[in-house]
Amino acid sequence: MAKILIVDDEPGLRLLYSDELQDEGYEVVTAANCTAAAKLLETEKIDLVVLDIQIKQESGLEMLQKIVREHKELPVILCSAYNCYKDDFSSWLADAYIVKSSDLGELKQEIARQLERLN
């Protein structure tokens, strides 16, 4: 069973993503900020990260750069309410970019695609 880390500062979204992805058969851990996410990456075996870009006073793009440096093989899906970050070259480090939606179909498909790529 793949373990997915959800990093988002919105509690409702963390709960929604967690419930939906657990229903898909994934194990899910969540973090409300980059500091908590970094600790989980040190202590847990994470298979994929779903990362928000704007996390209160922290930058998801900076977190992405740290993940790429320290966990080169770990797939990261950026999940943002803003489409404009697709043009930011640092977002290109991510394996995928999804615009947040109430329909989680695209996110679920991308998660499955990224995890399949690992195998």
N, C-alpha and C positions, 0 to 999 in steps of 0.2 A: 504494500500500500504506500503510495507516494505521500510525502509530507510537504504541505504547502504553507509558506509563511505569507500572511496578509499584513501589509504595513499601510495603515491609513489612520488618520486622526479622527475620523467620524465613527463613533461607536455603532451607530445604526448600520453603516455599510460593512463594518467588520463583522457584525452579527449576521447580516444578510449573506455576505460572501461565505462565511464560515458554515452557516446552515446549508446553503445551496451546494457547496463543494463537498461537505460531509455526505449529503444525499447522493452525490456522484461516486462516493466510495473513497474519498481522499481523507487523510488525516490533516487537520488544519490547526495551526497555531497563529496567534495574532499579536501585533504590536501596534501601539498607538503613536509611536515616534521612532526616530532612527536609532536613538540610544538603546531602546529596548530591543529593536530588531537586531542590532549588532551583537547584543548579548545572546540572543537566541541563536544567531548564526554561529557563535562560538561554542554553545553548549548542546545544540540539537543537530541531528542530521537532517538538513532541509534539502528537498529535491527541486524546489522551484519557489521563486519569490514573485508575488504580485505587489507592486510598489506604487503608491501614490506619489505625485511630484511635489505638490504643495502640502507640507505637513507642518502646520502652525508656523513656528519660527525656523524650522529646519528645511533643508532642500533634499527632496528625493533624488534629484540629479546628482548631488554630491554623494548620497548614499549609494547610488548606482555605480559611481566611479570606484568607491571603496569596495563594493561587492566584486566588481570586475577585477580589481587588483588582487584581492585576497581569496576569491573563490571563482577562479577563471571558468570553470565548467558549469557553474550554477546558472540555469536560465532565469532571466528576469523579464517579467512583463510589466511595462509601465501602464498604469491605469489611471487616467486623469480626466477631470471634467473639462479640460481645456485642450482643444485640438492644436493650438498655436505652438505647443512645445515640440511638435513633430519636426519643426524647422530648426530647432536648437540642436546643433551637431552633437552635443553631449548625450542627447536622448538616443542617438543612433547606436550607442553601446548596448542598449537593451535588445533582447531577442524579439520583442514585439511591443507594439504600442496600441492600446485599446482606449477609446473614449468611453467614459463611464456612461452607463445606460441602465434603465430599470430591467431591460432584457439582458440577462447574463449569458445568452446563447453564444455570442461571439467570444466572450472571455472563456467560457467552458471549452469551446472548440480550440482556442489558442493554447490553453493549458494542456489539453490532450495532445495537441500537435507537438508542443515543446517536450513533453514527457516521453512521447514516442520517439522523438529524435535522440533522446539519451540512450535508449535501449538498442 
